[in-house]
Amino acid sequence: MCDSIFDASGKEIGHPRRIRSFVRRGGRLTTSQQKALDDFYPVFGVQPGTDPIDLKNLFGREAPLWLEVGIGNGDALVAMAAAQPDKNFLGIEVHRAGVGHCLFEVNRLGLTNVRVIEQDAVEVLGQRLPESCVDRFLLFFPDPWHKKKHKKRRIVSHAFAQTVKRLLVDEGVWHLATDWEDYASHMVEVLDAESCFENMAGESGPWSPRPEYRPYTRFERRGERLGHGVWDLFYKSC
Ligand SMILES: C[S@@+](CC[C@H](N)C(=O)[O-])C[C@H]1O[C@@H](n2cnc3c(N)ncnc32)[C@H](O)[C@@H]1O
């Protein structure tokens, strides 16, 4: 999170505005998204705020945790959770309609191993989760912020890498995927410079083949239609 600003006497006088990695999309919710939010956020959602999250209490069990930031509509989160009932899946997203869609699907499929938070991930990760609680950290198709003047809004940064490092268990894995080549190179540049992360691709790296567990999302299909490539990266916390 951002540091406070102090005056010459040491009095706290404010906080600098943090650069955000998202723009809140407006637009109306569909009836089913609104209904899913009303009916299922109290069941599968976590109240936004600053309170620490008790993961055992939240999921009602202890199991390896896979955490996805920027779930969009939740397509990947839901498919992974359905395929791997032995794991807990936590999704974070600021787009309300996407959270509604995800909750609709969680209920439709009767999944019990998914929880969702509608809040800025930077706040959740930095303030609300204990260290060494995540087995796999997933960041699929983060907003690319193509324009040069917007690159500072990219969520992958050295500060973000330190946050992810704090959350990952020893030898935990950060899986990133993007369809924007310049962002893929940026990810490698940032993470290769972090001594606490090791690229897992070996000599053929830095890119890794797409793993079977990563489902196709609408966003990825759209990129494919536009002729974009896809780059998967795996970094182990060391
Ligand atoms: C380009 S979309 C990709 C969505 C999804 N991963 C997919 O592949 O379909 C990126 C998503 O990240 C979300 N996002 C960006 N920054 C975020 C943040 N700081 N906290 C939570 N969600 C964020 C956006 O709202 C958006 O839905």
The ligand as an ORCA input file, in Angstrom:
! r2SCAN-3c Opt
* xyz 0 1
  C      -7.983     -8.375    -19.268
  S      -9.006     -8.953    -18.016
  C      -8.677    -10.705    -17.964
  C      -9.697    -11.455    -17.180
  C      -9.447    -12.971    -17.033
  N      -8.213    -13.256    -16.336
  C      -9.499    -13.661    -18.361
  O      -8.478    -14.221    -18.798
  O     -10.567    -13.672    -18.993
  C      -8.142     -8.382    -16.555
  C      -9.027     -8.343    -15.322
  O      -8.259     -7.977    -14.187
  C      -9.065     -7.165    -13.341
  N      -8.160     -6.386    -12.482
  C      -7.185     -5.547    -12.895
  N      -6.542     -5.025    -11.841
  C      -7.134     -5.567    -10.739
  C      -6.910     -5.419     -9.335
  N      -5.955     -4.612     -8.865
  N      -7.690     -6.104     -8.486
  C      -8.667     -6.933     -8.955
  N      -8.923     -7.120    -10.270
  C      -8.162     -6.448    -11.135
  C      -9.889     -6.334    -14.310
  O     -11.070     -5.834    -13.717
  C     -10.168     -7.333    -15.427
  O     -11.396     -8.011    -15.226
*
